């Protein structure tokens, strides 16, 4: 199942996603990464999904490097902008499969014939659906997978500023962030900022630690979960001081008077509560935000 048309995670690309979050810009969301097992402090890399679907401006210092990576994918007669818009359009078609390993009895765990980008009925724009290795079931859509792979590798090379972040957490350490997690991706080919033309924009996150290796029919998934920080300051905090620092940031970002009444116990009534819940087998999506 891991062939030349496999998506990131199936080969040498080290990033993946755990899904997406919806967000409206006026709602502060608290994003938490908890490290369960990472004794050697291997870094986890984070890339925002919106960075994949944007094209460096011809005036950008990395534009020539970008063209060298993608020239053979861009059909004759199409501009880079037109090609990436085609990628986005094709990505909304139900022609992709997400392979997530094999369960007992050789039952394959995956999602088949589904879009890579799904139109968001609530907020408009698109949502990035990739949760694991993906591939195209339609050969004509193979360039979508190849483009995504190459962009992730290109961004992972850290040639493009502010698109790649590595965080090293020891077991028990957490990383707290505000907002920027899983914004819907809006089609807007005319929007340009920071020297980039954005056919789409958003902030869902791809992440991963080392290669995602296939062994015995299973994909080794990283233990870091969640989404990345949007903004200039990217800091991770130890559990003991994270709540207080997060409260300070919340109060800076919002004029809501209710926030002034919050204290650290609003977030961590018991320092060991996350560990306890995990030990009891409570799934993350059953916890209240």
Buried (B, 14 or more C-beta within 10 A) or exposed (E): BBEEBBBBBBBEBBBBBBBBBBBEEEEBBBBBBBBEEBEEEEBBBBBBBBBBBBBBBEEBEBBEBBBEBBEEBBEEEEEBEBBBBBBBEBBBBEBBBBBBBBEEEEEEBBBEEBBBBBEBEEEEBBBBBBBBBBBBEEEEBBBBBBBBBBBBBBBBEEBBEEBBBEBBBEEBBBBBBBBBBBBBBBBEBEBEEEBBBBBBBBBBBBBBBEEBEBEEEEBEBBBBBBBBBBEEEBEBBEBEEBBEBBBEBBEEEBEEEEBEEBEBEEBBEEEEEBBEBEEEEEEEEEEEE
